[in-house]
């Protein structure tokens, strides 16, 4: 994700590159949403303690990705946005 768009890479799926709209909420959460190329994508980043289930790494942000009726949850990391 950068100021030009959102890129989503998932195993066994085509790479998606989509424009997005960002909305910052009063509780510190940020919502990123896109609907293009027949896909609807919502990404929610919230300030919340999170431990990565695969690496054990700690983050102070959680992430929830909704795409095509599927919801994926994990951690988000400040400064991890692509440039």
N, CA, C and O atoms as a GROMACS GRO file, in nm:
protein
  332
    1UNK      N    1   0.085  -0.116   0.000
    1UNK     CA    2   0.000   0.000   0.000
    1UNK      C    3   0.090   0.123   0.000
    1UNK      O    4   0.185   0.134   0.078
    2UNK      N    5   0.057   0.214  -0.090
    2UNK     CA    6   0.124   0.344  -0.090
    2UNK      C    7   0.022   0.447  -0.137
    2UNK      O    8  -0.096   0.416  -0.150
    3UNK      N    9   0.067   0.569  -0.161
    3UNK     CA   10  -0.029   0.673  -0.198
    3UNK      C   11  -0.088   0.654  -0.337
    3UNK      O   12  -0.179   0.728  -0.376
    4UNK      N   13  -0.039   0.556  -0.412
    4UNK     CA   14  -0.093   0.530  -0.546
    4UNK      C   15  -0.194   0.416  -0.549
    4UNK      O   16  -0.270   0.403  -0.645
    5UNK      N   17  -0.196   0.333  -0.445
    5UNK     CA   18  -0.291   0.224  -0.443
    5UNK      C   19  -0.254   0.113  -0.348
    5UNK      O   20  -0.153   0.119  -0.278
    6UNK      N   21  -0.338   0.012  -0.345
    6UNK     CA   22  -0.323  -0.103  -0.258
    6UNK      C   23  -0.287  -0.223  -0.344
    6UNK      O   24  -0.350  -0.246  -0.447
    7UNK      N   25  -0.188  -0.298  -0.302
    7UNK     CA   26  -0.149  -0.420  -0.374
    7UNK      C   27  -0.164  -0.536  -0.277
    7UNK      O   28  -0.110  -0.532  -0.166
    8UNK      N   29  -0.236  -0.636  -0.319
    8UNK     CA   30  -0.264  -0.750  -0.233
    8UNK      C   31  -0.207  -0.876  -0.297
    8UNK      O   32  -0.249  -0.916  -0.406
    9UNK      N   33  -0.111  -0.938  -0.229
    9UNK     CA   34  -0.051  -1.064  -0.274
    9UNK      C   35  -0.093  -1.173  -0.176
    9UNK      O   36  -0.065  -1.164  -0.056
   10UNK      N   37  -0.160  -1.277  -0.227
   10UNK     CA   38  -0.200  -1.389  -0.143
   10UNK      C   39  -0.163  -1.518  -0.214
   10UNK      O   40  -0.175  -1.526  -0.336
   11UNK      N   41  -0.117  -1.620  -0.139
   11UNK     CA   42  -0.087  -1.749  -0.202
   11UNK      C   43  -0.209  -1.803  -0.275
   11UNK      O   44  -0.322  -1.793  -0.226
   12UNK      N   45  -0.187  -1.859  -0.391
   12UNK     CA   46  -0.291  -1.923  -0.472
   12UNK      C   47  -0.399  -1.828  -0.522
   12UNK      O   48  -0.509  -1.871  -0.556
   13UNK      N   49  -0.368  -1.697  -0.527
   13UNK     CA   50  -0.459  -1.596  -0.582
   13UNK      C   51  -0.380  -1.502  -0.671
   13UNK      O   52  -0.259  -1.484  -0.654
   14UNK      N   53  -0.448  -1.442  -0.766
   14UNK     CA   54  -0.384  -1.341  -0.849
   14UNK      C   55  -0.353  -1.218  -0.765
   14UNK      O   56  -0.426  -1.185  -0.672
   15UNK      N   57  -0.243  -1.148  -0.798
   15UNK     CA   58  -0.211  -1.022  -0.733
   15UNK      C   59  -0.314  -0.918  -0.773
   15UNK      O   60  -0.349  -0.906  -0.890
   16UNK      N   61  -0.364  -0.844  -0.674
   16UNK     CA   62  -0.460  -0.737  -0.700
   16UNK      C   63  -0.393  -0.603  -0.677
   16UNK      O   64  -0.325  -0.584  -0.576
   17UNK      N   65  -0.411  -0.512  -0.769
   17UNK     CA   66  -0.366  -0.373  -0.752
   17UNK      C   67  -0.489  -0.286  -0.769
   17UNK      O   68  -0.549  -0.282  -0.876
   18UNK      N   69  -0.526  -0.215  -0.662
   18UNK     CA   70  -0.651  -0.140  -0.661
   18UNK      C   71  -0.631   0.000  -0.601
   18UNK      O   72  -0.546   0.018  -0.514
   19UNK      N   73  -0.708   0.097  -0.647
   19UNK     CA   74  -0.710   0.227  -0.579
   19UNK      C   75  -0.786   0.209  -0.447
   19UNK      O   76  -0.860   0.112  -0.431
   20UNK      N   77  -0.768   0.301  -0.353
   20UNK     CA   78  -0.841   0.288  -0.227
   20UNK      C   79  -0.879   0.425  -0.171
   20UNK      O   80  -0.825   0.528  -0.209
   21UNK      N   81  -0.975   0.420  -0.079
   21UNK     CA   82  -1.017   0.539  -0.004
   21UNK      C   83  -0.984   0.511   0.142
   21UNK      O   84  -1.019   0.405   0.194
   22UNK      N   85  -0.916   0.604   0.209
   22UNK     CA   86  -0.881   0.588   0.350
   22UNK      C   87  -0.969   0.676   0.436
   22UNK      O   88  -1.001   0.790   0.400
   23UNK      N   89  -1.009   0.622   0.552
   23UNK     CA   90  -1.089   0.699   0.647
   23UNK      C   91  -1.033   0.676   0.787
   23UNK      O   92  -1.029   0.563   0.835
   24UNK      N   93  -0.990   0.784   0.852
   24UNK     CA   94  -0.942   0.775   0.989
   24UNK      C   95  -1.059   0.795   1.084
   24UNK      O   96  -1.138   0.888   1.069
   25UNK      N   97  -1.069   0.706   1.183
   25UNK     CA   98  -1.179   0.710   1.278
   25UNK      C   99  -1.132   0.770   1.411
   25UNK      O  100  -1.013   0.765   1.442
   26UNK      N  101  -1.225   0.825   1.490
   26UNK     CA  102  -1.188   0.890   1.616
   26UNK      C  103  -1.114   0.800   1.715
   26UNK      O  104  -1.036   0.849   1.797
   27UNK      N  105  -1.136   0.668   1.709
   27UNK     CA  106  -1.070   0.577   1.804
   27UNK      C  107  -0.927   0.541   1.763
   27UNK      O  108  -0.864   0.458   1.827
   28UNK      N  109  -0.876   0.603   1.656
   28UNK     CA  110  -0.740   0.576   1.611
   28UNK      C  111  -0.732   0.471   1.503
   28UNK      O  112  -0.624   0.447   1.448
   29UNK      N  113  -0.843   0.407   1.470
   29UNK     CA  114  -0.846   0.307   1.363
   29UNK      C  115  -0.846   0.376   1.227
   29UNK      O  116  -0.886   0.492   1.214
   30UNK      N  117  -0.800   0.303   1.127
   30UNK     CA  118  -0.806   0.352   0.989
   30UNK      C  119  -0.868   0.244   0.903
   30UNK      O  120  -0.834   0.126   0.915
   31UNK      N  121  -0.958   0.285   0.817
   31UNK     CA  122  -1.024   0.195   0.722
   31UNK      C  123  -0.976   0.228   0.582
   31UNK      O  124  -0.974   0.344   0.541
   32UNK      N  125  -0.936   0.125   0.508
   32UNK     CA  126  -0.899   0.140   0.368
   32UNK      C  127  -0.997   0.054   0.288
   32UNK      O  128  -1.012  -0.065   0.317
   33UNK      N  129  -1.064   0.112   0.191
   33UNK     CA  130  -1.161   0.034   0.114
   33UNK      C  131  -1.145   0.059  -0.035
   33UNK      O  132  -1.102   0.166  -0.079
   34UNK      N  133  -1.181  -0.045  -0.111
   34UNK     CA  134  -1.171  -0.036  -0.256
   34UNK      C  135  -1.274  -0.129  -0.318
   34UNK      O  136  -1.307  -0.235  -0.263
   35UNK      N  137  -1.324  -0.087  -0.430
   35UNK     CA  138  -1.413  -0.173  -0.509
   35UNK      C  139  -1.379  -0.147  -0.654
   35UNK      O  140  -1.414  -0.042  -0.709
   36UNK      N  141  -1.312  -0.242  -0.716
   36UNK     CA  142  -1.270  -0.228  -0.855
   36UNK      C  143  -1.241  -0.366  -0.912
   36UNK      O  144  -1.216  -0.461  -0.837
   37UNK      N  145  -1.246  -0.376  -1.042
   37UNK     CA  146  -1.215  -0.503  -1.111
   37UNK      C  147  -1.298  -0.619  -1.056
   37UNK      O  148  -1.250  -0.733  -1.053
   38UNK      N  149  -1.421  -0.592  -1.014
   38UNK     CA  150  -1.508  -0.697  -0.963
   38UNK      C  151  -1.473  -0.744  -0.823
   38UNK      O  152  -1.526  -0.845  -0.777
   39UNK      N  153  -1.386  -0.673  -0.754
   39UNK     CA  154  -1.344  -0.711  -0.619
   39UNK      C  155  -1.380  -0.602  -0.520
   39UNK      O  156  -1.369  -0.483  -0.550
   40UNK      N  157  -1.423  -0.643  -0.402
   40UNK     CA  158  -1.447  -0.549  -0.293
   40UNK      C  159  -1.349  -0.584  -0.182
   40UNK      O  160  -1.344  -0.698  -0.135
   41UNK      N  161  -1.270  -0.484  -0.141
   41UNK     CA  162  -1.167  -0.505  -0.040
   41UNK      C  163  -1.183  -0.402   0.071
   41UNK      O  164  -1.200  -0.283   0.043
   42UNK      N  165  -1.177  -0.447   0.196
   42UNK     CA  166  -1.177  -0.357   0.311
   42UNK      C  167  -1.062  -0.399   0.402
   42UNK      O  168  -1.049  -0.517   0.435
   43UNK      N  169  -0.980  -0.304   0.443
   43UNK     CA  170  -0.871  -0.328   0.536
   43UNK      C  171  -0.889  -0.235   0.655
   43UNK      O  172  -0.898  -0.113   0.638
   44UNK      N  173  -0.894  -0.292   0.773
   44UNK     CA  174  -0.910  -0.214   0.896
   44UNK      C  175  -0.783  -0.229   0.979
   44UNK      O  176  -0.741  -0.342   1.007
   45UNK      N  177  -0.723  -0.118   1.018
   45UNK     CA  178  -0.606  -0.117   1.106
   45UNK      C  179  -0.648  -0.048   1.235
   45UNK      O  180  -0.701   0.063   1.232
   46UNK      N  181  -0.626  -0.115   1.349
   46UNK     CA  182  -0.670  -0.059   1.477
   46UNK      C  183  -0.559  -0.067   1.581
   46UNK      O  184  -0.482  -0.164   1.582
   47UNK      N  185  -0.549   0.034   1.668
   47UNK     CA  186  -0.453   0.026   1.777
   47UNK      C  187  -0.498  -0.081   1.877
   47UNK      O  188  -0.600  -0.065   1.945
   48UNK      N  189  -0.422  -0.190   1.884
   48UNK     CA  190  -0.459  -0.302   1.968
   48UNK      C  191  -0.339  -0.395   1.978
   48UNK      O  192  -0.271  -0.418   1.879
   49UNK      N  193  -0.312  -0.449   2.096
   49UNK     CA  194  -0.201  -0.542   2.112
   49UNK      C  195  -0.222  -0.664   2.023
   49UNK      O  196  -0.333  -0.717   2.016
   50UNK      N  197  -0.116  -0.706   1.957
   50UNK     CA  198  -0.127  -0.818   1.863
   50UNK      C  199   0.004  -0.896   1.862
   50UNK      O  200   0.112  -0.836   1.856
   51UNK      N  201  -0.005  -1.026   1.867
   51UNK     CA  202   0.112  -1.112   1.854
   51UNK      C  203   0.094  -1.197   1.729
   51UNK      O  204  -0.005  -1.268   1.715
   52UNK      N  205   0.190  -1.188   1.638
   52UNK     CA  206   0.184  -1.262   1.512
   52UNK      C  207   0.187  -1.412   1.542
   52UNK      O  208   0.279  -1.460   1.609
   53UNK      N  209   0.088  -1.486   1.494
   53UNK     CA  210   0.077  -1.628   1.524
   53UNK      C  211   0.187  -1.712   1.459
   53UNK      O  212   0.216  -1.822   1.506
   54UNK      N  213   0.249  -1.661   1.353
   54UNK     CA  214   0.355  -1.738   1.286
   54UNK      C  215   0.494  -1.705   1.340
   54UNK      O  216   0.574  -1.795   1.363
   55UNK      N  217   0.522  -1.576   1.361
   55UNK     CA  218   0.658  -1.536   1.401
   55UNK      C  219   0.671  -1.507   1.550
   55UNK      O  220   0.782  -1.508   1.604
   56UNK      N  221   0.559  -1.483   1.618
   56UNK     CA  222   0.563  -1.446   1.758
   56UNK      C  223   0.595  -1.299   1.780
   56UNK      O  224   0.605  -1.254   1.894
   57UNK      N  225   0.612  -1.222   1.671
   57UNK     CA  226   0.644  -1.080   1.681
   57UNK      C  227   0.526  -1.003   1.739
   57UNK      O  228   0.410  -1.031   1.708
   58UNK      N  229   0.557  -0.905   1.824
   58UNK     CA  230   0.454  -0.822   1.887
   58UNK      C  231   0.433  -0.695   1.806
   58UNK      O  232   0.528  -0.638   1.751
   59UNK      N  233   0.309  -0.650   1.800
   59UNK     CA  234   0.275  -0.523   1.736
   59UNK      C  235   0.169  -0.454   1.820
   59UNK      O  236   0.093  -0.518   1.892
   60UNK      N  237   0.164  -0.324   1.809
   60UNK     CA  238   0.061  -0.249   1.881
   60UNK      C  239  -0.058  -0.218   1.790
   60UNK      O  240  -0.143  -0.135   1.824
   61UNK      N  241  -0.064  -0.286   1.673
   61UNK     CA  242  -0.176  -0.267   1.580
   61UNK      C  243  -0.225  -0.403   1.531
   61UNK      O  244  -0.147  -0.493   1.503
   62UNK      N  245  -0.357  -0.416   1.521
   62UNK     CA  246  -0.417  -0.535   1.461
   62UNK      C  247  -0.473  -0.498   1.324
   62UNK      O  248  -0.500  -0.381   1.296
   63UNK      N  249  -0.488  -0.599   1.239
   63UNK     CA  250  -0.539  -0.577   1.104
   63UNK      C  251  -0.649  -0.678   1.074
   63UNK      O  252  -0.643  -0.793   1.118
   64UNK      N  253  -0.749  -0.632   1.000
   64UNK     CA  254  -0.854  -0.722   0.952
   64UNK      C  255  -0.877  -0.690   0.805
   64UNK      O  256  -0.906  -0.576   0.769
   65UNK      N  257  -0.863  -0.791   0.722
   65UNK     CA  258  -0.882  -0.777   0.577
   65UNK      C  259  -1.006  -0.854   0.537
   65UNK      O  260  -1.019  -0.973   0.568
   66UNK      N  261  -1.096  -0.787   0.468
   66UNK     CA  262  -1.218  -0.852   0.416
   66UNK      C  263  -1.212  -0.845   0.265
   66UNK      O  264  -1.202  -0.737   0.207
   67UNK      N  265  -1.219  -0.961   0.202
   67UNK     CA  266  -1.217  -0.966   0.056
   67UNK      C  267  -1.305  -1.081   0.008
   67UNK      O  268  -1.290  -1.195   0.052
   68UNK      N  269  -1.396  -1.049  -0.081
   68UNK     CA  270  -1.485  -1.150  -0.140
   68UNK      C  271  -1.552  -1.238  -0.036
   68UNK      O  272  -1.561  -1.360  -0.055
   69UNK      N  273  -1.600  -1.179   0.073
   69UNK     CA  274  -1.671  -1.254   0.175
   69UNK      C  275  -1.581  -1.328   0.273
   69UNK      O  276  -1.631  -1.391   0.366
   70UNK      N  277  -1.451  -1.322   0.255
   70UNK     CA  278  -1.355  -1.388   0.344
   70UNK      C  279  -1.294  -1.283   0.437
   70UNK      O  280  -1.264  -1.171   0.394
   71UNK      N  281  -1.275  -1.318   0.564
   71UNK     CA  282  -1.213  -1.227   0.660
   71UNK      C  283  -1.083  -1.288   0.710
   71UNK      O  284  -1.081  -1.401   0.759
   72UNK      N  285  -0.974  -1.212   0.698
   72UNK     CA  286  -0.843  -1.255   0.746
   72UNK      C  287  -0.800  -1.158   0.856
   72UNK      O  288  -0.818  -1.037   0.843
   73UNK      N  289  -0.742  -1.212   0.964
   73UNK     CA  290  -0.699  -1.128   1.076
   73UNK      C  291  -0.551  -1.149   1.104
   73UNK      O  292  -0.498  -1.259   1.086
   74UNK      N  293  -0.486  -1.041   1.147
   74UNK     CA  294  -0.344  -1.050   1.180
   74UNK      C  295  -0.297  -0.921   1.242
   74UNK      O  296  -0.376  -0.843   1.295
   75UNK      N  297  -0.167  -0.899   1.237
   75UNK     CA  298  -0.105  -0.780   1.295
   75UNK      C  299  -0.064  -0.683   1.186
   75UNK      O  300  -0.040  -0.722   1.071
   76UNK      N  301  -0.055  -0.558   1.223
   76UNK     CA  302  -0.006  -0.453   1.132
   76UNK      C  303   0.113  -0.388   1.200
   76UNK      O  304   0.123  -0.384   1.323
   77UNK      N  305   0.203  -0.335   1.118
   77UNK     CA  306   0.326  -0.277   1.171
   77UNK      C  307   0.344  -0.136   1.119
   77UNK      O  308   0.338  -0.114   0.998
   78UNK      N  309   0.366  -0.038   1.209
   78UNK     CA  310   0.386   0.101   1.166
   78UNK      C  311   0.506   0.111   1.072
   78UNK      O  312   0.609   0.047   1.093
   79UNK      N  313   0.490   0.191   0.969
   79UNK     CA  314   0.600   0.210   0.875
   79UNK      C  315   0.618   0.097   0.776
   79UNK      O  316   0.714   0.098   0.699
   80UNK      N  317   0.528  -0.001   0.778
   80UNK     CA  318   0.542  -0.115   0.689
   80UNK      C  319   0.481  -0.089   0.551
   80UNK      O  320   0.483  -0.177   0.465
   81UNK      N  321   0.428   0.031   0.529
   81UNK     CA  322   0.369   0.063   0.400
   81UNK      C  323   0.477   0.076   0.295
   81UNK      O  324   0.586   0.127   0.323
   82UNK      N  325   0.447   0.030   0.174
   82UNK     CA  326   0.541   0.044   0.062
   82UNK      C  327   0.553   0.189   0.020
   82UNK      O  328   0.462   0.269   0.043
   83UNK      N  329   0.662   0.222  -0.040
   83UNK     CA  330   0.683   0.361  -0.084
   83UNK      C  331   0.672   0.369  -0.233
   83UNK      O  332   0.687   0.477  -0.290
   0.00000   0.00000   0.00000
